[in-house]
Amino acid sequence: MRSRRQLLAAAATACALLLGTANAADPANRVAVFDSANAARIAASQQGKPFVLVVWSLDCVYCKRNFDALGKLRAKHPELRVVTLSTDSVESLPQVRQVLDRVRLARNAWVFGHEPQERLRYAVDPDWMGEMPRTYFYRADGQRQGVSGVIGDADWARHLRWAGIAG
């Protein structure tokens, strides 16, 4: 017999998952649950094109600065492909979705699943210790560079050139 706490946790998870699949008609426009077994899906989902992976959290003040910079960059470079990965739990999905909608980055979005945070971080990058924001610049050939912290305008341009995204 399940305890009341287990039932409430299961109900919360089910609601979060249902909210995450509310836009199931457009799978690219929903927040998918990230687990270590599907880490390779992020790069594969971009079909060999250069892109930026932004790892963030609801409680990360500096992450908001990167989102602001990305908004400006996307205005200049509409072809800029961005994937987001929130390190918040699935239970935070409504708040995650709200932030992503506000910054217009709801497409190709992921949120950490129920595995331990350390395992999920390791799946993203074995060398990443959890500092945020964390931004990865992927080239079309799959090479990537990871950058921790807020990225300045000149650094955005340099990293995007390295990835082959902007001239």
Secondary structure as a PSIPRED ss2 file (coil, helix, strand):
# PSIPRED VFORMAT (PSIPRED V4.0)

   1 M C   1.000  0.000  0.000
   2 R C   1.000  0.000  0.000
   3 S C   1.000  0.000  0.000
   4 R H   0.000  1.000  0.000
   5 R H   0.000  1.000  0.000
   6 Q H   0.000  1.000  0.000
   7 L H   0.000  1.000  0.000
   8 L H   0.000  1.000  0.000
   9 A H   0.000  1.000  0.000
  10 A H   0.000  1.000  0.000
  11 A H   0.000  1.000  0.000
  12 A H   0.000  1.000  0.000
  13 T H   0.000  1.000  0.000
  14 A H   0.000  1.000  0.000
  15 C H   0.000  1.000  0.000
  16 A H   0.000  1.000  0.000
  17 L H   0.000  1.000  0.000
  18 L H   0.000  1.000  0.000
  19 L H   0.000  1.000  0.000
  20 G H   0.000  1.000  0.000
  21 T C   1.000  0.000  0.000
  22 A C   1.000  0.000  0.000
  23 N C   1.000  0.000  0.000
  24 A C   1.000  0.000  0.000
  25 A C   1.000  0.000  0.000
  26 D C   1.000  0.000  0.000
  27 P H   0.000  1.000  0.000
  28 A H   0.000  1.000  0.000
  29 N H   0.000  1.000  0.000
  30 R C   1.000  0.000  0.000
  31 V E   0.000  0.000  1.000
  32 A E   0.000  0.000  1.000
  33 V E   0.000  0.000  1.000
  34 F E   0.000  0.000  1.000
  35 D C   1.000  0.000  0.000
  36 S H   0.000  1.000  0.000
  37 A H   0.000  1.000  0.000
  38 N H   0.000  1.000  0.000
  39 A C   1.000  0.000  0.000
  40 A H   0.000  1.000  0.000
  41 R H   0.000  1.000  0.000
  42 I H   0.000  1.000  0.000
  43 A H   0.000  1.000  0.000
  44 A H   0.000  1.000  0.000
  45 S C   1.000  0.000  0.000
  46 Q C   1.000  0.000  0.000
  47 Q C   1.000  0.000  0.000
  48 G C   1.000  0.000  0.000
  49 K C   1.000  0.000  0.000
  50 P C   1.000  0.000  0.000
  51 F E   0.000  0.000  1.000
  52 V E   0.000  0.000  1.000
  53 L E   0.000  0.000  1.000
  54 V E   0.000  0.000  1.000
  55 V E   0.000  0.000  1.000
  56 W E   0.000  0.000  1.000
  57 S C   1.000  0.000  0.000
  58 L C   1.000  0.000  0.000
  59 D C   1.000  0.000  0.000
  60 C C   1.000  0.000  0.000
  61 V H   0.000  1.000  0.000
  62 Y H   0.000  1.000  0.000
  63 C H   0.000  1.000  0.000
  64 K H   0.000  1.000  0.000
  65 R H   0.000  1.000  0.000
  66 N H   0.000  1.000  0.000
  67 F H   0.000  1.000  0.000
  68 D H   0.000  1.000  0.000
  69 A H   0.000  1.000  0.000
  70 L H   0.000  1.000  0.000
  71 G H   0.000  1.000  0.000
  72 K H   0.000  1.000  0.000
  73 L H   0.000  1.000  0.000
  74 R H   0.000  1.000  0.000
  75 A H   0.000  1.000  0.000
  76 K H   0.000  1.000  0.000
  77 H C   1.000  0.000  0.000
  78 P C   1.000  0.000  0.000
  79 E C   1.000  0.000  0.000
  80 L C   1.000  0.000  0.000
  81 R C   1.000  0.000  0.000
  82 V E   0.000  0.000  1.000
  83 V E   0.000  0.000  1.000
  84 T E   0.000  0.000  1.000
  85 L E   0.000  0.000  1.000
  86 S E   0.000  0.000  1.000
  87 T C   1.000  0.000  0.000
  88 D C   1.000  0.000  0.000
  89 S C   1.000  0.000  0.000
  90 V H   0.000  1.000  0.000
  91 E H   0.000  1.000  0.000
  92 S H   0.000  1.000  0.000
  93 L H   0.000  1.000  0.000
  94 P H   0.000  1.000  0.000
  95 Q H   0.000  1.000  0.000
  96 V H   0.000  1.000  0.000
  97 R H   0.000  1.000  0.000
  98 Q H   0.000  1.000  0.000
  99 V H   0.000  1.000  0.000
 100 L H   0.000  1.000  0.000
 101 D H   0.000  1.000  0.000
 102 R H   0.000  1.000  0.000
 103 V C   1.000  0.000  0.000
 104 R C   1.000  0.000  0.000
 105 L C   1.000  0.000  0.000
 106 A C   1.000  0.000  0.000
 107 R C   1.000  0.000  0.000
 108 N C   1.000  0.000  0.000
 109 A E   0.000  0.000  1.000
 110 W E   0.000  0.000  1.000
 111 V E   0.000  0.000  1.000
 112 F E   0.000  0.000  1.000
 113 G C   1.000  0.000  0.000
 114 H C   1.000  0.000  0.000
 115 E C   1.000  0.000  0.000
 116 P C   1.000  0.000  0.000
 117 Q H   0.000  1.000  0.000
 118 E H   0.000  1.000  0.000
 119 R H   0.000  1.000  0.000
 120 L H   0.000  1.000  0.000
 121 R H   0.000  1.000  0.000
 122 Y H   0.000  1.000  0.000
 123 A H   0.000  1.000  0.000
 124 V H   0.000  1.000  0.000
 125 D C   1.000  0.000  0.000
 126 P C   1.000  0.000  0.000
 127 D C   1.000  0.000  0.000
 128 W C   1.000  0.000  0.000
 129 M C   1.000  0.000  0.000
 130 G C   1.000  0.000  0.000
 131 E C   1.000  0.000  0.000
 132 M C   1.000  0.000  0.000
 133 P C   1.000  0.000  0.000
 134 R E   0.000  0.000  1.000
 135 T E   0.000  0.000  1.000
 136 Y E   0.000  0.000  1.000
 137 F E   0.000  0.000  1.000
 138 Y E   0.000  0.000  1.000
 139 R C   1.000  0.000  0.000
 140 A C   1.000  0.000  0.000
 141 D C   1.000  0.000  0.000
 142 G C   1.000  0.000  0.000
 143 Q C   1.000  0.000  0.000
 144 R E   0.000  0.000  1.000
 145 Q E   0.000  0.000  1.000
 146 G E   0.000  0.000  1.000
 147 V E   0.000  0.000  1.000
 148 S E   0.000  0.000  1.000
 149 G C   1.000  0.000  0.000
 150 V C   1.000  0.000  0.000
 151 I C   1.000  0.000  0.000
 152 G C   1.000  0.000  0.000
 153 D H   0.000  1.000  0.000
 154 A H   0.000  1.000  0.000
 155 D H   0.000  1.000  0.000
 156 W H   0.000  1.000  0.000
 157 A H   0.000  1.000  0.000
 158 R H   0.000  1.000  0.000
 159 H H   0.000  1.000  0.000
 160 L H   0.000  1.000  0.000
 161 R H   0.000  1.000  0.000
 162 W H   0.000  1.000  0.000
 163 A H   0.000  1.000  0.000
 164 G C   1.000  0.000  0.000
 165 I C   1.000  0.000  0.000
 166 A C   1.000  0.000  0.000
 167 G C   1.000  0.000  0.000
